[in-house]
Amino acid sequence: MMADISAKDVKALRDATGAGMMDCKKALTEADGDMDRAAQILRQKGLSKVATLEDRENKQGAVAIARSGNTAALVELKSETDFSAKAADFVALVQKMADAVLADGEGAVSGLQADLEDLKISKKENIEVGTVARFEAAEGNVLDAYLHVQDGRGTNGVLIEIQGADEAAAHEVALHIAFAKPSALSRDEIDPELVEKARASFEELTRKEGKPEQAVPKIVEGRLNSWYAERVLPEQGMFGDKETVQQKLGDATIVRFAQAVIGG
């Protein structure tokens, strides 16, 4: 016997899933009135639709940070539009993910896959998890977390752990990272292929300028050092000034950092 599907049931399913009235009625009929099964049917149908969106560019999104004592977590959730990223449900999910990572480690985001799928369906966008990081500072080290918030969502998040510095210095470096967007902690971390491309272009440029051949290696090396200084955190000028981050820190050592920037 077919279940009697009331308008109240259809409305309840629509409120729960965000799907259209006719889709909800069809799903409830197919599920013989079972609300949970109907919601699952709608999710599966919705996911098959959003699977076609996966190649679309998603440079918007939101960043969230969660912190407790000497542990902090950062999660980036990417979207196609800032309209979606500013929405309360989007911001709530990225914060829920950061809280989960803080409590249970970086793999905790996979436990929220169903929430992510529901968001994809409701927004009809290519939404995916970007940067995920969790730092637990070693004993005696300083941990700092910074989040720049714009239009109600985090857009630039930083975690940093430093050995031998005080909290004020660590926070200043976190602010610098947000400003300067370094890509590495040391020269060794930069892709050797990128380094070789930069070196080759500097050699070509220096020769085009008509510099004496014997001077070329030294000039190229100088330009490469400047190139590194734009990318490697300790070598960067603090907030663009002459004093480098490492000079500012003195004997302190940056153990690690993580950053997620929307649109960056």
C-alpha positions as a printed NumPy array, in Angstrom:
array([[  0.   ,   0.   ,   0.   ],
       [  1.388,   3.401,  -1.016],
       [  2.138,   5.793,   1.829],
       [ -0.07 ,   8.871,   2.131],
       [  2.266,  11.825,   1.411],
       [  0.953,  14.964,   3.075],
       [  1.813,  18.532,   2.139],
       [  3.245,  18.882,   5.651],
       [  5.709,  16.031,   4.978],
       [  6.738,  17.571,   1.675],
       [  7.314,  20.944,   3.336],
       [  9.344,  19.339,   6.153],
       [ 11.588,  17.576,   3.636],
       [ 11.98 ,  20.759,   1.628],
       [ 12.958,  22.703,   4.752],
       [ 15.484,  20.005,   5.664],
       [ 17.09 ,  19.637,   2.23 ],
       [ 16.433,  22.83 ,   0.282],
       [ 15.153,  20.766,  -2.674],
       [ 12.142,  21.757,  -4.783],
       [  8.571,  20.797,  -3.787],
       [  8.067,  18.388,  -6.708],
       [ 11.447,  16.728,  -6.127],
       [ 10.573,  16.288,  -2.443],
       [  7.184,  14.768,  -3.265],
       [  8.767,  12.325,  -5.766],
       [ 11.48 ,  11.339,  -3.264],
       [  8.924,  10.745,  -0.487],
       [  6.801,   8.639,  -2.838],
       [  9.871,   6.616,  -3.867],
       [ 10.862,   6.195,  -0.214],
       [  7.325,   5.168,   0.766],
       [  7.059,   8.102,   3.166],
       [ 10.379,   7.461,   4.941],
       [ 11.806,  10.96 ,   5.555],
       [ 15.43 ,   9.867,   6.062],
       [ 15.414,   7.654,   2.977],
       [ 13.794,  10.437,   0.933],
       [ 16.522,  12.849,   2.037],
       [ 19.155,  10.285,   0.979],
       [ 17.498,   9.916,  -2.452],
       [ 17.551,  13.696,  -2.898],
       [ 21.189,  13.846,  -1.851],
       [ 22.208,  11.163,  -4.35 ],
       [ 20.335,  12.901,  -7.162],
       [ 21.796,  16.257,  -6.163],
       [ 25.325,  14.881,  -6.016],
       [ 25.068,  13.446,  -9.507],
       [ 24.154,  16.961, -10.68 ],
       [ 26.945,  18.753,  -8.805],
       [ 29.556,  16.212,  -9.974],
       [ 29.481,  18.044, -13.305],
       [ 30.658,  21.232, -11.535],
       [ 34.011,  19.851, -10.361],
       [ 36.058,  21.445, -13.149],
       [ 34.749,  24.933, -12.43 ],
       [ 37.129,  27.441, -10.853],
       [ 36.712,  27.968,  -7.105],
       [ 38.962,  30.802,  -5.963],
       [ 36.469,  32.193,  -3.436],
       [ 35.657,  30.663,  -0.06 ],
       [ 36.21 ,  31.116,   3.662],
       [ 38.876,  30.317,   6.252],
       [ 38.266,  29.369,   9.883],
       [ 40.574,  28.925,  12.861],
       [ 39.965,  27.055,  16.116],
       [ 42.312,  27.235,  19.086],
       [ 42.693,  25.73 ,  22.519],
       [ 45.819,  26.331,  24.607],
       [ 48.936,  25.3  ,  22.683],
       [ 46.954,  23.741,  19.81 ],
       [ 45.339,  25.468,  16.834],
       [ 43.654,  24.361,  13.613],
       [ 43.047,  26.09 ,  10.293],
       [ 40.636,  25.03 ,   7.531],
       [ 39.939,  26.602,   4.146],
       [ 36.699,  25.847,   2.284],
       [ 36.721,  26.871,  -1.378],
       [ 33.748,  28.046,  -3.454],
       [ 33.052,  29.627,  -6.824],
       [ 31.438,  32.836,  -5.557],
       [ 31.887,  35.117,  -2.584],
       [ 28.09 ,  35.237,  -2.326],
       [ 28.06 ,  31.569,  -1.267],
       [ 31.16 ,  31.937,   0.924],
       [ 29.598,  34.778,   2.947],
       [ 26.415,  32.788,   3.675],
       [ 25.817,  31.71 ,   7.274],
       [ 25.639,  27.976,   6.44 ],
       [ 28.976,  28.114,   4.568],
       [ 30.742,  30.   ,   7.381],
       [ 29.226,  27.634,   9.953],
       [ 30.522,  24.55 ,   8.131],
       [ 34.093,  25.776,   7.755],
       [ 34.121,  26.628,  11.484],
       [ 32.678,  23.201,  12.308],
       [ 35.511,  21.668,  10.263],
       [ 38.161,  23.742,  12.086],
       [ 36.686,  22.698,  15.454],
       [ 36.754,  19.041,  14.369],
       [ 40.384,  19.273,  13.206],
       [ 41.348,  20.912,  16.5  ],
       [ 39.736,  18.08 ,  18.448],
       [ 40.605,  15.072,  16.298],
       [ 43.361,  15.925,  13.809],
       [ 43.598,  16.913,  10.158],
       [ 41.728,  13.816,   8.967],
       [ 38.587,  14.927,  10.853],
       [ 37.292,  16.891,   7.833],
       [ 36.48 ,  13.582,   6.104],
       [ 33.953,  12.891,   8.875],
       [ 31.979,  15.918,   7.696],
       [ 31.654,  14.718,   4.1  ],
       [ 27.848,  14.538,   4.287],
       [ 27.689,  18.185,   5.435],
       [ 29.975,  19.165,   2.558],
       [ 27.821,  17.269,   0.066],
       [ 24.672,  18.986,   1.331],
       [ 26.352,  22.373,   0.932],
       [ 27.42 ,  21.54 ,  -2.631],
       [ 23.864,  20.594,  -3.5  ],
       [ 22.267,  23.669,  -1.936],
       [ 24.788,  26.114,  -3.458],
       [ 25.141,  24.285,  -6.809],
       [ 28.835,  25.157,  -6.822],
       [ 32.196,  23.413,  -6.897],
       [ 32.867,  23.498,  -3.149],
       [ 35.871,  21.652,  -1.765],
       [ 38.238,  21.655,   1.188],
       [ 41.495,  23.554,   0.582],
       [ 44.29 ,  24.018,   3.126],
       [ 43.954,  22.049,   6.374],
       [ 46.531,  22.435,   9.163],
       [ 46.774,  21.585,  12.843],
       [ 49.665,  22.746,  15.021],
       [ 50.37 ,  21.519,  18.536],
       [ 53.264,  23.601,  19.813],
       [ 56.104,  21.788,  21.543],
       [ 56.698,  22.573,  25.205],
       [ 58.302,  26.006,  25.557],
       [ 57.423,  27.074,  22.02 ],
       [ 55.001,  29.878,  21.198],
       [ 51.938,  29.362,  19.02 ],
       [ 50.056,  32.179,  17.335],
       [ 46.978,  32.234,  15.112],
       [ 45.648,  35.154,  13.115],
       [ 42.483,  35.452,  11.039],
       [ 41.539,  38.434,   8.89 ],
       [ 37.744,  38.664,   8.663],
       [ 35.963,  40.425,   5.811],
       [ 32.199,  40.535,   5.186],
       [ 31.591,  38.075,   8.007],
       [ 33.983,  35.341,   6.841],
       [ 37.679,  34.637,   7.33 ],
       [ 39.696,  35.465,   4.194],
       [ 43.317,  35.186,   5.367],
       [ 44.342,  32.751,   8.09 ],
       [ 47.775,  32.092,   9.603],
       [ 49.209,  29.615,  12.098],
       [ 52.793,  29.893,  13.32 ],
       [ 54.996,  28.1  ,  15.872],
       [ 58.219,  29.757,  17.045],
       [ 60.979,  28.571,  19.366],
       [ 62.676,  31.145,  21.578],
       [ 60.326,  34.095,  21.033],
       [ 57.641,  35.746,  23.127],
       [ 53.948,  35.967,  22.219],
       [ 54.186,  39.551,  20.974],
       [ 56.955,  38.667,  18.496],
       [ 55.088,  35.585,  17.292],
       [ 51.945,  37.62 ,  16.702],
       [ 53.883,  40.262,  14.783],
       [ 55.33 ,  37.578,  12.482],
       [ 51.841,  36.1  ,  12.013],
       [ 50.614,  39.545,  10.898],
       [ 53.605,  39.822,   8.561],
       [ 52.765,  36.44 ,   6.986],
       [ 49.194,  37.615,   6.388],
       [ 50.627,  40.709,   4.662],
       [ 53.571,  39.2  ,   2.732],
       [ 52.232,  35.703,   1.887],
       [ 55.513,  33.758,   1.965],
       [ 55.599,  30.447,   0.107],
       [ 58.361,  28.679,   2.055],
       [ 60.213,  28.53 ,   5.363],
       [ 63.586,  27.85 ,   3.719],
       [ 65.135,  27.951,   0.246],
       [ 65.17 ,  24.134,   0.183],
       [ 61.358,  24.082,   0.214],
       [ 61.061,  25.947,  -3.097],
       [ 60.593,  23.788,  -6.189],
       [ 64.045,  23.446,  -7.87 ],
       [ 62.36 ,  23.726, -11.268],
       [ 61.046,  27.197, -10.343],
       [ 64.521,  28.206,  -9.147],
       [ 66.104,  27.102, -12.437],
       [ 63.49 ,  28.979, -14.457],
       [ 64.149,  32.123, -12.421],
       [ 67.918,  31.726, -12.799],
       [ 67.614,  31.259, -16.58 ],
       [ 65.398,  34.332, -16.963],
       [ 67.819,  36.431, -14.864],
       [ 70.754,  35.28 , -17.005],
       [ 68.888,  36.195, -20.172],
       [ 67.891,  39.59 , -18.774],
       [ 71.429,  40.37 , -17.555],
       [ 72.961,  39.505, -20.941],
       [ 70.319,  41.565, -22.767],
       [ 71.352,  44.523, -20.609],
       [ 74.861,  44.16 , -22.124],
       [ 76.648,  43.484, -18.84 ],
       [ 80.261,  42.179, -19.114],
       [ 80.26 ,  38.361, -19.298],
       [ 82.507,  37.987, -16.24 ],
       [ 80.002,  40.019, -14.176],
       [ 76.953,  37.985, -15.217],
       [ 77.174,  35.185, -12.562],
       [ 77.454,  37.674,  -9.678],
       [ 74.573,  39.834, -10.959],
       [ 72.394,  36.756, -11.527],
       [ 73.175,  35.512,  -8.007],
       [ 72.169,  38.887,  -6.561],
       [ 68.894,  38.871,  -8.453],
       [ 68.213,  35.292,  -7.374],
       [ 68.834,  36.245,  -3.738],
       [ 66.255,  39.027,  -4.089],
       [ 63.858,  36.549,  -5.685],
       [ 64.296,  34.184,  -2.705],
       [ 63.797,  37.085,  -0.288],
       [ 60.329,  37.674,  -1.728],
       [ 59.299,  34.075,  -1.024],
       [ 61.226,  32.663,   1.967],
       [ 59.732,  33.815,   5.271],
       [ 62.905,  34.448,   7.36 ],
       [ 64.478,  36.365,   4.438],
       [ 61.489,  38.608,   3.771],
       [ 61.659,  42.25 ,   4.823],
       [ 59.405,  42.652,   7.855],
       [ 56.247,  44.323,   6.481],
       [ 58.293,  45.225,   3.38 ],
       [ 61.001,  47.101,   5.333],
       [ 64.772,  46.475,   5.19 ],
       [ 64.923,  44.55 ,   8.475],
       [ 64.256,  40.877,   7.708],
       [ 61.941,  38.622,   9.688],
       [ 64.924,  36.653,  10.996],
       [ 66.743,  39.834,  12.063],
       [ 63.591,  40.903,  13.905],
       [ 63.458,  37.543,  15.69 ],
       [ 67.16 ,  37.447,  16.581],
       [ 68.063,  33.994,  17.916],
       [ 64.481,  32.709,  17.765],
       [ 63.598,  30.047,  15.184],
       [ 60.403,  29.684,  13.184],
       [ 59.469,  26.011,  13.507],
       [ 56.614,  26.044,  10.969],
       [ 53.793,  28.125,   9.556],
       [ 50.629,  27.61 ,   7.536],
       [ 48.533,  30.085,   5.607],
       [ 45.303,  30.049,   3.634],
       [ 44.321,  33.103,   1.587],
       [ 41.072,  33.431,  -0.321],
       [ 41.778,  34.482,  -3.872],
       [ 45.518,  34.171,  -3.244]])
